[in-house]
Structure formats: structure tokens, C-alpha cells
């Protein structure tokens, strides 16, 4: 196989051709891309605006103008954090393993990030925190939001959530409104024409630049740094933006359909080509399709490490899914996660639904289509409490995963500012 493998090597002159395209002063595509970036300033100015907007004092100022009562909730959360009322990792382990936990060596180098999707509304954070304090459970270390950004900006939830997750020490990924379901394809409606989305939901024509513009707006105004990405064109724009010097982070969405190691190699090859001189990449999360097995993650982990991305690119794997509208149920991959977590580093255990037997018994089981509903419609339909219950079920499922990992001597990453070692 050695001779055949040598045929796969890319000659350096091919890379020169790519550079020639990227540096072509007559390239209309490059010109359009750079014009969007320039409208926000130089990369250095853009990063300064981002850091300034992410300061807690500036987030609080935005919140006060829209939803001043949220400031009290944030102060309460910070106070509880500072008082250390949340369970420690050590106490959590002892709860299930007893005193033998103190003598065990947990695989911290392969710690699994506990993740929940989707965190749609700010009030859910206090409800989650109050339960974690009362029941001595964990708050996940990572959250995804899929709510309409403009709606979240208008009612104050956006800056409040960014502030709360900074207080808790959680990472957070937003889903921009330019996500394919915003009328980008004029020939499609909603779910009734879903088959028309196959291969074409994304960012047609000028929408890739619209996505770029939207990211830079929230990056410079609200400190949003991590966003979802599910279109090959916007993935490339993310790489180019990072290469320019703007500190964007993005993760590949499950809707991109990455379901085999060769697909992952394609994306990570591009990540390597456009990485910075320090080896870093904006690609920080790779959300697998629901159909992948452990072998695919093991194979991909090999070249992820060879490319220098083991600590950079997190494998995000759905452990549970919403009961309705996305997968064949029952769906629960917890046992597979526990099986692979000791061998593959930097995995995120994503919980998009409650455990199937619990979720299915709710009067309103979780539904992926709830992510696209207007807030006012949710309230008027009296589903607000139902959606909060769905969210809490996901947090509970996340805790069951933490327990399963703990019982096997494996580590997890929860909200790092709340759950000390």
C-alpha cells in the first residue's frame, strides 16, 4: 500500500494554484467577501469590538434597556457561584461511588463535555440552576441555541444568556438566522416541502455573504463568537475570516450530514489548509450525523490527531434526540458513548431530548420543530411550561450520562465555574 499511498500526496505546485486564486486582485468573489469584512473595520478593530461587547458591564447595559429584571437573575447566579453552593465534582462522584471515588483515577485526559440543545430562553437558566442546587446535580458545560436571533436580541435574552454562560463558565454556540429556513430558497415552504431541502437547504447565491454579515454583527455587538455552520460555502467563509485574523469559532452542524470518516477528512483538510501559523483553526466542533458508529469516530480520531487538531476539534455526538420530527425513536446512544469515551479524546455528549421513556410520556414530548416557533405563539398556545419541561428533561438526561461515565471511571466537563474539582 505504500506505493499507492504516495500517489495520494498533493504536489506543492497545486497549493500554489490555490493561493493564486485566493490572492487574485481581480477575483469578484474575494472582493465581495472582503467588502463585507471591511464594513466592520480591520480584523484587529473587529476583534476589539468583540472583546468590548463581551464585557459583562456592557452586556448588562444592553440588558437594562430591554429587560432590567434579568439583571437581578444574573446577580443571583453570580452570588450562588461565589458562595460555592453547587456540587463539586468530587462530591458528585462520591454520591454514586462512595468513598472509593477518592482513590480512583479518572480519565481526565478524555473528559467528555456535557452538552444540551437547545437553550432557547433566558428564564430557563435560573430554573436549571435552582434545581441543580436543590438536587446536587450538574449544569452542563456547553449549550446550543437555535432560537431566532433577532427575536432573542429584541427581548433581551441574547445578551442575558451570553452573560449567564460566562458567569457559569460554559461554552455556547448560537444559530444565526441565515440558516436556510429563512426564505433563502424561494421554491420551498416549511416542513411540507422538506424533501426539497435535501442538499439545498443552505445558503444559495448571496446568502453566504449574508451569513457572514450577520455573524460579524453579533460578534461585534454582543460578543457572540461561536456559531453553527452547515453549508460548505459558509464553512469556507469561516476559514477565510479566521485566516484574515478575525477570531471566529464555529462548529459543523448535524444538519451538514457528516456521516463517514472521509467526509470528516475533507473538512479537516480544509481546516488545516486555512489554519493559522500557530496551528489553530476556527473549526472547534464537529457534530456527527445521527447515523455514525463508534468505528467512524475512532478512525477520524486518528487523522484528527495527525493534523494537530485533537485538542482543537471536539467531536459532538448526539446521545439523545427530540422525541418528534428528527429520528426514529427510541434513540439513546449513551452506552456507545461510555464504550468509546476511554479511547477517543475531546468528545461532547449532546442531549437534544430527554431519555426516550421519559420524553415520550410527556403531554408535550420534545419536538425539533419547536425551535422555529415564535415566542409569542409559544406563550399564547400555553406551551411555555411544556418547552421548559422538555429542556429540563434534556438536562436530566445529561446528568444520567455524567453518572454513567462516572461509574466507569470516566471524566466529564460540566459548568467549570460552578462545579469545582
C-alpha positions, 0 to 999 in steps of 0.5 A: 500500500505504500506505493499507492499511498504516495500517489495520494500526496498533493504536489506543492505546485497545486497549493500554489494554484490555490493561493493564486486564486485566493490572492487574485486582485481581480477575483469578484468573489474575494472582493465581495467577501472582503467588502463585507469584512471591511464594513466592520473595520480591520480584523484587529478593530473587529476583534476589539469590538468583540472583546468590548461587547463581551464585557459583562458591564456592557452586556448588562447595559444592553440588558437594562434597556430591554429587560432590567429584571434579568439583571437581578437573575444574573446577580443571583447566579453570580452570588450562588457561584461565589458562595460555592453552593453547587456540587463539586465534582468530587462530591458528585462522584462520591454520591454514586461511588462512595468513598472509593471515588477518592482513590480512583483515577479518572480519565481526565485526559478524555473528559467528555463535555456535557452538552444540551440543545437547545437553550432557547430562553433566558428564564430557563437558566435560573430554573436549571440552576435552582434545581441543580442546587436543590438536587446536587446535580450538574449544569452542563458545560456547553449549550446550543441555541437555535432560537431566532436571533433577532427575536432573542436580541429584541427581548433581551435574552441574547445578551442575558444568556451570553452573560449567564454562560460566562458567569457559569463558565460554559461554552455556547454556540448560537444559530444565526438566522441565515440558516436556510429556513429563512426564505433563502430558497424561494421554491420551498415552504416549511416542513411540507416541502422538506424533501426539497431541502435535501442538499439545498437547504443552505445558503444559495447565491448571496446568502453566504455573504449574508451569513457572514454579515450577520455573524460579524454583527453579533460578534461585534455587538454582543460578543457572540463568537461561536456559531453553527455552520452547515453549508460548505460555502459558509464553512469556507467563509469561516476559514477565510475570516479566521485566516484574515485574523478575525477570531471566529469559532464555529462548529459543523452542524448535524444538519451538514450530514457528516456521516463517514470518516472521509467526509470528516477528512475533507473538512479537516483538510480544509481546516488545516489548509486555512489554519493559522501559523500557530496551528489553530483553526476556527473549526472547534466542533464537529457534530456527527450525523445521527447515523455514525458508529463508534468505528467512524469516530475512532478512525477520524480520531486518528487523522484528527490527531495527525493534523494537530487538531485533537485538542482543537476539534471536539467531536459532538455526538448526539446521545439523545434526540427530540422525541418528534420530527428528527429520528426514529425513536427510541434513540439513546446512544449513551452506552456507545458513548461510555464504550468509546469515551476511554479511547477517543479524546475531546468528545461532547455528549449532546442531549437534544431530548430527554431519555426516550421513556421519559420524553415520550410520556410527556403531554408535550414530548420534545419536538425539533420543530419547536425551535422555529416557533415564535415566542409569542405563539409559544406563550399564547398556545400555553406551551411555555411550561411544556418547552421548559419541561422538555429542556429540563428533561434534556438536562436530566438526561445529561446528568444520567450520562455524567453518572454513567461515565462516572461509574466507569471511571470516566471524566466529564466537563460540566459548568467549570465555574460552578462545579469545582474539582 
